[in-house]
Amino acid sequence: MKIVYFAWVRERVGKTDEELTLPAGIATVGDLAAWLAGRDEGYAQAFANPNVVRAALGRSPASR
């Protein structure tokens, strides 16, 4: 899965984007944010308050 970070989140995680293989059980954006928050201190800061993080989902043309 490709994840693109913007603004405040990008500043905290120190990356504009990354390709990740998610563990089993990640089914929602909330699950993803919680998993990301456990990666390191920067991610923990970025995803500490999920109410201020916005997400958009996109599908590749091949998956449509």
Beta strands, then each sheet from edge to edge (+ up, - down):
strand 1: 2-4
strand 2: 17-19
sheet 1: 1+ 2-
end
